Amino acid sequence: MPRFNAMGQVTPQIGYFWYDQSRFIFQDCSSGACILRLSDGHEEAPRGCNELTGNGAGAWAAWLSGFGLFDSFGRHFPDSGLAMDGAQIAGAMGPDGSCAIKVLRNSYGPWDVLMPDNSRWRLTNGDARDIQILSGRRAIWSEQGYVRGNFPLIGRPNVPVYAPRVADDGTLLYQDTTGRLVLGGKVIAPASAAYFYPDVLLLDGLYHVTWSPSQNDTNAQFLTFTPERLASLPPVTDPEPEPPVPPDPEPPEPPDPEPEPPHPPDPEPEPPQPDIPPALPGEDIMTPTPAALQMGAFFARVDLTPSLAPWPGWFLVHFDRTDPSDAGCRFTLSQPQAGGRLKVTLDAVPGSLLSADAGEHGGGVCKQFYLKPTDDWGFNEQFSGWQLGSGGPEIVLVQYQGDGAGQLSACLKVVRL
């Protein structure tokens, strides 16, 4: 996620945030136990996180599932949450160390801005996203796609938009619903599906714009505009609404039905089919079960280096171990709802979930498994399972299909640990 610092440099990759003007803060899980580390090697906090942000001036804040929000000021708020910056697992922190927090993370709102002196001010009572905190208690955010702000904005649209960011003078950057990049109400780049995580900085009288051309957050792109060049560009126009669809004509009256023929005799009933026992037999709500997951001769192993993940803070899964003793191979299976699907977590990353996705990062069934760093148990993390025969092998069936565009199906053998 390319984000500018005050000197016009950008963060290098997913999961890295500015700690000061020369160092980054990130989660390091290379030793098996996750911690927060600076790019010069300094250990900043003895625990990892699911969400993180830094302000480039020595302040940071993080949220860890099961622990809560904690920050560089030594504060801990077990029930509060950190702002989600669009699709990224990142928070919003101002240059003075102020930080946007959701007062109760598992709620609709409200959102407060917490100051370094422990005072706070109300941002909104609504459900905010895309929060950006500036100096002087200024902020922007979005609610249901509409940009909000507590100071004058240049080029604010009257329609929902994506990924809004703002320069210090109030000039707004966003991607509109047609895919164009818009700055200060002017179209600066044509429609494209490759404007990920845009950002804008006003530096030395010039507007600097950056974005990533892919979700992998690599090879950041840049544009620079003088105020005069920006003013000369064509203004954005809101897309025309689609014309209403005329109602279907009334169907004609149906003819009288033909008399029904006599019913044939009922067929002989089929012999009963044997039931397939449920996965991991026991109570409806099973006791959490330590296990490894095997495909063929190899066990699933989570690569605990988040910089390799295709989404921020996520982890890749490889099937490359013949011995499940590695910390990345130790999963726990549970069944949160009676008679429901299975939930698979990794012991080494608290609050994580095994996830499957047949998206653009495919190219083989093994490449479509990931470890999700948050505990929101969605469709891609709900797996089915059975035991084949009485006392036979236990399997987890992983299935996913999205709008007919792609699908994944794999059988993983459960090996209890």
C-alpha positions as CSV (number, residue, x, y, z in Angstrom):
1,M,0.0,0.0,0.0
2,P,2.0,3.0,-1.2
3,R,1.7,5.8,1.4
4,F,3.7,9.1,1.2
5,N,5.8,10.4,4.0
6,A,6.4,14.2,4.4
7,M,9.4,14.0,2.0
8,G,7.5,12.4,-0.8
9,Q,8.8,8.8,-0.4
10,V,6.4,5.9,-0.3
11,T,6.2,2.7,1.7
12,P,7.8,-0.3,0.0
13,Q,5.3,-3.1,0.3
14,I,2.2,-4.5,1.9
15,G,2.1,-4.4,5.7
16,Y,4.8,-1.7,6.1
17,F,3.9,1.7,7.6
18,W,6.0,4.8,8.2
19,Y,7.4,4.9,11.8
20,D,9.5,8.0,11.2
21,Q,10.8,9.6,8.0
22,S,13.4,6.9,7.3
23,R,12.1,3.7,9.0
24,F,9.1,1.4,8.7
25,I,7.1,-0.6,11.3
26,F,5.7,-4.0,10.3
27,Q,4.7,-7.3,11.8
28,D,7.6,-9.9,11.8
29,C,6.6,-13.6,12.3
30,S,9.9,-15.0,10.9
31,S,10.8,-16.6,14.3
32,G,7.5,-18.3,14.7
33,A,6.3,-15.7,17.3
34,C,4.9,-12.5,15.8
35,I,6.2,-9.2,17.0
36,L,6.2,-5.6,15.8
37,R,9.6,-4.6,14.4
38,L,11.2,-1.6,12.8
39,S,13.1,-1.8,9.4
40,D,16.4,-1.2,11.2
41,G,15.9,-4.4,13.3
42,H,14.7,-2.8,16.5
43,E,11.9,-4.8,18.3
44,E,9.1,-2.2,19.0
45,A,6.5,-4.5,20.7
46,P,6.6,-8.1,21.9
47,R,3.4,-9.1,20.2
48,G,2.0,-9.1,16.6
49,C,-1.2,-7.6,15.3
50,N,-4.0,-7.9,12.8
51,E,-4.2,-4.2,12.1
52,L,-1.5,-1.6,12.2
53,T,-0.7,2.1,11.4
54,G,2.1,4.6,11.9
55,N,2.3,8.3,11.5
56,G,5.9,8.8,10.3
57,A,6.7,10.8,13.5
58,G,7.5,8.0,15.9
59,A,3.9,7.0,16.9
60,W,2.0,3.8,16.0
61,A,-1.2,1.9,16.9
62,A,-2.2,-1.7,16.4
63,W,-5.0,-4.1,17.1
64,L,-4.7,-7.8,17.9
65,S,-7.6,-10.2,18.0
66,G,-8.2,-11.3,21.6
67,F,-6.1,-8.5,23.0
68,G,-7.5,-5.3,21.7
69,L,-6.0,-2.0,20.6
70,F,-2.5,-0.9,21.9
71,D,-0.2,1.8,20.9
72,S,3.3,3.5,21.2
73,F,2.0,5.6,24.1
74,G,1.6,2.5,26.2
75,R,-2.2,2.5,26.2
76,H,-4.5,-0.5,25.9
77,F,-8.1,-0.5,25.0
78,P,-9.4,-4.2,25.0
79,D,-12.8,-3.4,23.4
80,S,-11.9,-0.7,20.8
81,G,-10.9,-1.2,17.2
82,L,-8.5,0.5,14.7
83,A,-9.7,2.2,11.6
84,M,-9.8,0.1,8.4
85,D,-8.2,2.1,5.6
86,G,-10.3,1.0,2.6
87,A,-9.5,-2.6,1.7
88,Q,-6.3,-2.5,3.6
89,I,-5.6,-3.7,7.1
90,A,-4.4,-0.3,8.3
91,G,-5.5,2.4,10.7
92,A,-5.6,6.2,10.5
93,M,-3.2,8.3,12.5
94,G,-2.4,12.0,12.2
95,P,1.0,13.7,12.2
96,D,0.5,14.8,15.8
97,G,-0.1,11.2,17.0
98,S,-3.9,11.4,17.0
99,C,-5.5,8.1,16.1
100,A,-9.0,7.2,14.8
101,I,-10.6,4.4,17.0
102,K,-13.9,2.6,16.9
103,V,-15.1,2.9,20.5
104,L,-16.6,-0.6,20.5
105,R,-15.0,-2.6,17.7
106,N,-18.0,-4.9,17.3
107,S,-20.5,-2.2,16.8
108,Y,-21.9,0.2,14.1
109,G,-20.3,3.2,15.8
110,P,-19.3,5.8,17.0
111,W,-15.7,6.7,16.0
112,D,-13.5,8.9,18.2
113,V,-10.1,10.5,17.5
114,L,-7.8,9.7,20.4
115,M,-5.2,12.4,21.2
116,P,-1.7,11.8,22.7
117,D,-2.8,13.5,25.9
118,N,-5.7,10.9,26.2
119,S,-8.4,13.5,25.3
120,R,-10.6,12.6,22.4
121,W,-13.1,14.1,20.0
122,R,-16.0,12.6,18.2
123,L,-15.4,11.9,14.5
124,T,-18.9,10.5,13.6
125,N,-21.6,8.5,15.2
126,G,-21.9,6.5,11.9
127,D,-20.0,3.6,10.4
128,A,-16.9,5.3,9.0
129,R,-14.3,3.9,6.5
130,D,-11.4,5.4,4.5
131,I,-10.5,7.6,7.5
132,Q,-7.6,10.0,7.1
133,I,-6.4,12.3,9.9
134,L,-4.6,15.6,9.2
135,S,-3.1,18.2,11.5
136,G,-5.3,20.7,13.3
137,R,-8.1,18.2,14.1
138,R,-9.0,17.9,10.5
139,A,-10.2,14.6,9.0
140,I,-12.0,13.0,6.1
141,W,-13.9,9.6,6.0
142,S,-16.6,7.9,4.0
143,E,-20.0,6.6,5.0
144,Q,-21.8,4.2,2.5
145,G,-19.3,5.5,-0.1
146,Y,-20.0,9.2,0.3
147,V,-17.0,11.4,1.3
148,R,-17.4,13.3,4.6
149,G,-15.1,15.9,6.1
150,N,-14.9,18.4,8.9
151,F,-13.1,21.1,6.8
152,P,-13.7,22.4,3.3
153,L,-12.8,19.9,0.5
154,I,-11.9,20.8,-3.1
155,G,-13.7,18.6,-5.6
156,R,-15.9,16.6,-3.3
157,P,-18.5,14.6,-5.3
158,N,-22.2,14.1,-4.6
159,V,-22.0,10.4,-5.5
160,P,-20.3,7.4,-3.8
161,V,-16.6,6.9,-4.7
162,Y,-13.7,4.6,-3.9
163,A,-10.5,5.1,-1.8
164,P,-10.7,8.8,-1.1
165,R,-7.6,10.6,0.1
166,V,-6.9,14.3,0.6
167,A,-4.0,16.7,0.3
168,D,-3.2,19.1,3.1
169,D,-5.0,22.0,1.3
170,G,-8.2,20.0,1.0
171,T,-7.8,18.8,-2.6
172,L,-9.6,15.5,-2.8
173,L,-8.3,12.4,-4.7
174,Y,-10.5,9.4,-5.4
175,Q,-11.5,6.7,-8.0
176,D,-15.0,7.2,-9.4
177,T,-17.5,4.5,-10.2
178,T,-16.3,4.4,-13.9
179,G,-12.7,3.6,-12.7
180,R,-11.2,7.1,-13.4
181,L,-8.7,8.8,-11.0
182,V,-10.0,12.2,-10.0
183,L,-8.0,15.0,-8.2
184,G,-9.7,18.2,-7.2
185,G,-12.7,17.5,-9.5
186,K,-10.4,17.0,-12.5
187,V,-9.8,13.7,-14.3
188,I,-6.1,12.9,-14.0
189,A,-6.1,9.3,-15.3
190,P,-8.5,7.3,-17.5
191,A,-10.7,4.4,-16.4
192,S,-8.8,1.4,-15.2
193,A,-9.1,-1.5,-12.8
194,A,-5.4,-1.1,-11.8
195,Y,-5.5,1.9,-9.4
196,F,-5.0,0.2,-6.0
197,Y,-4.5,2.2,-2.8
198,P,-4.0,5.8,-4.3
199,D,-2.5,8.6,-2.2
200,V,-1.8,12.3,-2.7
201,L,0.7,14.7,-1.2
202,L,1.1,18.5,-1.6
203,L,4.8,19.1,-1.5
204,D,6.7,22.3,-2.6
205,G,3.6,23.6,-4.4
206,L,3.1,20.4,-6.5
207,Y,0.5,17.6,-6.2
208,H,2.1,14.2,-6.1
209,V,-0.1,11.2,-6.7
210,T,0.8,7.5,-6.3
211,W,-0.9,4.1,-6.6
212,S,-0.1,0.5,-7.0
213,P,-1.0,-1.3,-10.3
214,S,-1.9,-4.5,-8.5
215,Q,-3.2,-5.8,-5.2
216,N,0.3,-7.2,-4.6
217,D,1.3,-3.6,-3.9
218,T,4.4,-3.6,-6.0
219,N,5.9,-1.1,-8.6
220,A,4.2,2.0,-7.3
221,Q,3.2,4.5,-10.1
222,F,3.5,8.3,-9.8
223,L,2.0,11.5,-11.3
224,T,2.9,15.1,-10.5
225,F,0.8,18.2,-11.2
226,T,1.3,21.9,-10.9
227,P,-1.9,23.8,-9.8
228,E,-2.0,25.3,-13.3
229,R,-1.8,21.9,-15.1
230,L,-4.4,20.5,-12.8
231,A,-6.8,23.4,-13.5
232,S,-6.4,22.8,-17.3
233,L,-7.7,19.2,-17.2
234,P,-11.3,18.3,-18.0
235,P,-13.7,18.3,-15.0
236,V,-15.2,15.1,-13.9
237,T,-18.9,14.5,-14.7
238,D,-21.0,12.2,-12.7
239,P,-22.1,9.1,-14.7
240,E,-25.6,9.3,-16.2
241,P,-28.2,7.2,-14.3
242,E,-29.4,4.1,-16.2
243,P,-32.9,4.6,-17.8
244,P,-35.7,2.9,-16.0
245,V,-36.7,-0.5,-17.3
246,P,-40.3,-0.5,-18.6
247,P,-42.6,-2.9,-16.9
248,D,-43.3,-6.3,-18.6
249,P,-46.7,-6.4,-20.4
250,E,-49.5,-8.2,-18.8
251,P,-49.5,-11.9,-19.9
252,P,-52.6,-13.2,-21.7
253,E,-55.2,-15.2,-19.8
254,P,-54.1,-18.9,-19.7
255,P,-56.3,-21.4,-21.4
256,D,-58.4,-23.8,-19.4
257,P,-56.2,-26.7,-18.2
258,E,-56.4,-30.1,-19.8
259,P,-57.9,-32.8,-17.6
260,E,-55.2,-34.6,-15.7
261,P,-54.5,-38.2,-16.8
262,P,-54.9,-40.9,-14.2
263,H,-51.9,-41.2,-11.9
264,P,-49.6,-44.2,-12.4
265,P,-49.1,-46.4,-9.3
266,D,-46.4,-45.2,-6.9
267,P,-42.9,-46.7,-7.7
268,E,-41.3,-49.1,-5.4
269,P,-39.4,-47.2,-2.7
270,E,-35.6,-47.2,-3.1
271,P,-33.6,-49.0,-0.5
272,P,-32.3,-46.6,2.2
273,Q,-28.8,-45.1,1.6
274,P,-26.4,-45.3,4.5
275,D,-25.7,-42.1,6.3
276,I,-22.3,-40.4,6.1
277,P,-21.2,-39.6,9.6
278,P,-20.4,-36.0,10.3
279,A,-16.9,-34.8,10.3
280,L,-14.9,-35.3,13.5
281,P,-17.7,-37.3,15.2
282,G,-18.8,-36.2,18.6
283,E,-21.1,-33.6,20.0
284,D,-22.8,-31.1,17.6
285,I,-20.5,-28.4,18.8
286,M,-17.1,-30.1,18.8
287,T,-14.3,-29.6,21.2
288,P,-11.5,-27.6,19.4
289,T,-9.2,-30.2,17.9
290,P,-5.4,-29.8,17.2
291,A,-4.7,-31.2,13.7
292,A,-2.6,-31.0,10.6
293,L,-4.0,-30.9,7.1
294,Q,-2.6,-33.2,4.4
295,M,-2.9,-33.2,0.6
296,G,-1.4,-36.3,-0.8
297,A,1.9,-36.9,0.9
298,F,2.4,-33.3,2.0
299,F,1.1,-31.3,5.0
300,A,-0.1,-27.7,4.7
301,R,2.4,-25.2,6.1
302,V,1.7,-21.4,6.6
303,D,4.6,-19.2,5.6
304,L,4.8,-16.8,8.5
305,T,6.4,-14.0,6.4
306,P,3.5,-11.6,5.7
307,S,5.4,-9.7,2.9
308,L,4.9,-12.7,0.6
309,A,1.1,-12.6,1.0
310,P,-1.1,-11.4,-1.8
311,W,-3.2,-9.2,0.5
312,P,-1.9,-7.0,3.4
313,G,-1.1,-9.0,6.5
314,W,-2.2,-12.3,5.0
315,F,0.0,-15.4,4.8
316,L,0.6,-17.9,2.0
317,V,0.0,-21.6,2.5
318,H,2.4,-24.3,1.0
319,F,2.0,-28.0,0.9
320,D,5.7,-28.9,1.3
321,R,6.2,-30.7,4.6
322,T,6.2,-34.5,5.2
323,D,6.4,-33.9,9.0
324,P,3.7,-31.6,10.7
325,S,6.0,-30.6,13.6
326,D,6.6,-27.1,12.0
327,A,4.6,-24.3,13.9
328,G,3.1,-23.3,10.6
329,C,1.5,-26.8,10.3
330,R,-0.4,-26.8,13.6
331,F,-4.0,-25.9,13.1
332,T,-7.1,-26.2,15.3
333,L,-10.5,-27.3,14.0
334,S,-13.7,-26.2,15.6
335,Q,-17.4,-26.1,14.9
336,P,-18.8,-22.8,16.1
337,Q,-22.5,-23.7,15.3
338,A,-24.3,-26.9,16.0
339,G,-24.4,-29.0,12.8
340,G,-22.6,-26.2,10.9
341,R,-19.4,-26.0,9.0
342,L,-15.8,-26.2,10.3
343,K,-13.6,-23.3,11.3
344,V,-9.8,-23.8,10.9
345,T,-7.3,-21.6,12.8
346,L,-3.5,-21.5,13.1
347,D,-2.1,-21.7,16.6
348,A,1.0,-19.6,15.7
349,V,-1.1,-16.6,14.6
350,P,-3.9,-15.9,17.2
351,G,-7.2,-14.7,15.6
352,S,-6.3,-16.1,12.2
353,L,-8.5,-18.3,9.9
354,L,-7.6,-20.7,7.0
355,S,-9.2,-19.2,3.8
356,A,-9.6,-20.4,0.2
357,D,-10.1,-18.2,-2.8
358,A,-10.1,-19.0,-6.5
359,G,-9.2,-15.5,-7.5
360,E,-6.4,-14.0,-9.6
361,H,-3.7,-15.6,-7.4
362,G,-4.6,-19.1,-8.6
363,G,-2.6,-21.3,-11.0
364,G,-2.9,-24.5,-9.1
365,V,-5.1,-25.7,-6.2
366,C,-2.2,-25.3,-3.7
367,K,-1.8,-21.6,-4.5
368,Q,-5.4,-20.8,-3.6
369,F,-5.1,-21.3,0.2
370,Y,-4.2,-18.4,2.5
371,L,-4.2,-17.6,6.2
372,K,-6.5,-14.7,6.9
373,P,-5.2,-12.5,9.8
374,T,-8.7,-11.5,11.1
375,D,-11.3,-13.6,12.8
376,D,-14.4,-12.6,10.7
377,W,-15.6,-16.1,9.7
378,G,-16.9,-15.5,6.1
379,F,-18.0,-17.9,3.4
380,N,-14.4,-18.5,2.2
381,E,-13.5,-19.8,5.6
382,Q,-16.5,-22.2,6.2
383,F,-15.5,-25.7,5.3
384,S,-17.4,-29.0,5.2
385,G,-16.1,-32.3,6.5
386,W,-16.9,-36.0,6.8
387,Q,-15.6,-39.2,8.2
388,L,-15.5,-41.9,5.4
389,G,-17.0,-45.0,7.0
390,S,-16.9,-46.1,10.5
391,G,-13.4,-45.3,11.9
392,G,-12.2,-44.3,8.4
393,P,-10.1,-41.3,7.4
394,E,-11.5,-37.8,8.3
395,I,-11.5,-35.2,5.5
396,V,-12.2,-31.5,5.1
397,L,-13.8,-30.6,1.8
398,V,-12.8,-27.0,0.8
399,Q,-15.2,-25.4,-1.7
400,Y,-15.5,-21.9,-3.0
401,Q,-17.3,-20.4,-6.0
402,G,-17.8,-16.7,-6.7
403,D,-20.4,-15.5,-9.2
404,G,-19.6,-18.3,-11.6
405,A,-16.1,-16.7,-12.2
406,G,-14.0,-19.4,-10.6
407,Q,-14.1,-22.2,-8.1
408,L,-11.9,-24.3,-5.9
409,S,-12.5,-27.8,-4.5
410,A,-10.0,-29.9,-2.5
411,C,-10.1,-32.7,-0.1
412,L,-7.7,-32.4,2.8
413,K,-7.0,-35.3,5.2
414,V,-7.2,-34.4,8.9
415,V,-4.3,-35.8,11.0
416,R,-5.0,-35.3,14.7
417,L,-2.0,-34.0,16.7
